[in-house]
Amino acid sequence: MNKVWDYRRTSPELSVQDEDWVEFENDYNSRLFLEGAFNRLEALQEKMRDAKILHDYDNYQSALNDYAFTTYKAGSNAAGFQTKMNELKQFFGKRIKNTPPVEGGNSI
């Protein structure tokens, strides 16, 4: 449709006469506007996703620190920490690593 529109603008005598070219131009311009808006929204969505990933990483590191502290306190029989550790164990278990969770995985 881009090439047809180019021909219509540069050589209108080569275009079909029965077509409503005003309507074609209106639709074409609306399409260009919507495509531009869509591309800007996609770029914004990507930036938001990237920012979320950074925050997820920061939160995960803090959660690891808290779990390590919880296991330390549970080992010294401090009140309440054994229960907390048992509940968090499903997310961390015995594998405390400094890697973020897989996207879509368990929520800590």
Summary of the structure (lengths in Angstrom):
residues: 108
radius of gyration: 29.0
end to end distance: 50.3
largest distance: 89.9
contacts: 208
relative contact order: 0.08
helix: 73%
strand: 0%
